[in-house]
Amino acid sequence: MSETVPTILRALASSVAAASKAGEIIKNVLTKGDLGIVDKGVNDLQTEADRSAQKCIVQTLRSKFPGMTIIGEEDISLTASVPSDWIVKDEPGFITSLSCPSNLHEITDKDIVAWVDPLDGTREFTEGFLDHVTVLIGLAVKGKPLCGVIHQPYYTEDGVVKGRTLWAVVGVGFGGFQLKPALNDKLIVTVTRSHSDKILEDALIKLNPDGIVRVGGAGHKAIMLIEGIAHAYIVPTKGLKRWDTCAVEAILESVGGKVTDIHGNKYVYSKETNASNDTGIIAAIDEISHKKCQSVFQEQENDAACSLKS
């Protein structure tokens, strides 16, 4: 079957399975109680769950797609052996049976760059905000996000922690969630829970949204948009990386959303690029919401230019 299924679908299917396994690993680390926290810098923590989840994802993808470029958040050695059950062999049929346009059949593993955040929302993980935690895997081709996976290990339904995996292929389909429209004629934005600064707060004053939702994790904020809780997710300054936004961009674009920097420019997700999203992010569920947010940043730029001239 692997000979007839397009490589990009197999890569997405393996990413879905690996993200789910990574979620199990994350929960196991928390259950054992020793998080093995390392402070990488300001507002930047790493735990044993981050490290183990990344090893699981990278080794799984490497075992099947040796030509793929994999860029993970954690700077860790991947030469050591890992438990055999961390290398996931599953390729879910609901992904591999999708119908693809002919151009996607031509993609090889060498064309794919995987951007991996093994545990998005590490600070929230260490502080007990477990529903904020996600696993992110984005697959980019020719510098553009094509496939996205967001696994939410602590997703709760009817009082039971079940976990869930959201996935999408731009122009092909999506699954694992139902798109819920946000309120019309409103603008509710979601922003950082713990990393705010004056630039963000000034932008929020100018934007004057109908509501502000402060939560952790880029993946979790994307889910806020998908579930109709917010219209847009804004980060006016650098801080996010490509592994935070590749999967998010693919999933949002698959449902009609838009993700750019604050100037309206697209980030490039090629293997040669700098990983840092230096000019912020506007992620919106629709074009109108995106335009409202971008207009505020444009106004701020114009005000700053006028101040310099005077």
Buried (B, 14 or more C-beta within 10 A) or exposed (E): EEEEBBBBBBBBBBBBBBBBBBBBBBBEBBEEEEBEBEEEEEEEBBBBBBBBBBBBBBBBBBEBBEEBBBBBBBEBEEEEEBEEEBBBEEBBEEBBEBEBEEEBEEBEBEBBBBBBBBBBBBBBBBBEBBBBBBBBBBBBBEBBBBBBBBBBBBBEEEEEEEBBBBBBBBEBBBBBBEBEEBEEEEBBBBBBBEBEEEBBEEBBEEBEBEEEBEBBBBBBBBBBBBBBBBBBBBBBBEBBBBBBBBBBBBBBBBBEBBBBBBEEEEBEBEBEBEBEBEBBBBBBBBEBBBBBBBEBBBEBEEEEEEEEEE
